[in-house]
Amino acid sequence: MRRREFIATLGGAAAAAWPLAAPAQQSSQMRRVGVLMAYPEGDPETQGWLATFRDGLRKLGWVEDQNLHFEFRWTGADATLMEKATTELVAAQPDLIITSSSPATGMLLARTRTIPIVFTNIVDPVDQGFVSSLSRPGGNATGLVNLEPSMAGKWVELLKEVMPSLARTIVPIQQASAPYADLYLNYFKSTALPLGVEVIAASADDMSAFERMAAAQEREVNTGIIPMPSSFMTGHAVEIAAITTRHRLPTIFSNRAFPAAGGLLSYGNDITDNYRRATVFVDRILKGEKPSELPVQFPVKFELVINLKTAKALGITIPQTMLVAADEVIE
């Protein structure tokens, strides 16, 4: 059930939301938009993001098969498939390319500095070299930030709140899909230290490695898990939720896909809202504006989701204050 909307301010100053652009004029010219999704095509969460994205474009006058054509590439977190997909999309020379992860954005920018690129949910585009600055991107890429690395501190605090005995936090990382991992780890450690929590990074390059890591931690008392946010982790939400629950490891995730799949809880920005807002970037660029002059925007809508059924299975009592604050409680 929806409790309330969590609005939060991230580390930097969030860019103000733009006013809605006027609907596009119907045109006989077909505009082509490439879409590079670093997720499995059958993932229901990802399909939900895209449904919102398509609906938003229709409201702005961009109708598929009338004045707009999408060229999709689905790669998951597979670097080889992603390389192939970026090469194909750049060779097709679309009017614009939508991208959904940091690795995909980096690969595209290595191949083109002319085709406009709109990223929808990535981490720190300045430190990763995708834009010159948030207010004036300066190149051919702009878009929306997903999570600030400072969010890592909030996850540690929330996990400690539901598990006061927490002494160790394991952070599984799939490095290929999370090149920004060190940015997060700095915040994990600085927040965890005053709380008396040790942070340990763990390699999880595939699901077999994740399973072995979880099995090893089951024998450790007062241990929780915070998976490093990435397209790999989101794309394996169902498996990760099942593994962490089976091994009785309290876990907090970065988006609602995990508690929806049976994980304990999540806190992060509403990615669907990012895709809704991305339509304004697409509309303005297709009408002639330059990505270099469209400021990068921060998330404005956040949500806390708790799976109460999983909490009971793990023997965890969620504080009443947290239940009241939650946007959604799955029972």
PyMOL commands that set and color helices and strands:
alter all, ss='L'
color gray80, all
select helices_A, chain A and resi 44-59+79-92+102-111+151-162+175-177+181-195+207-217+231-235+237-246+257-260+271-286+291-293+308-313+320-325
alter helices_A, ss='H'
color red, helices_A
select strands_A, chain A and resi 31-37+68-74+96-99+117-122+141-145+168-173+198-203+223-225+252-253+265-269+302-307+328-330
alter strands_A, ss='S'
color yellow, strands_A
deselect
rebuild
show_as cartoon
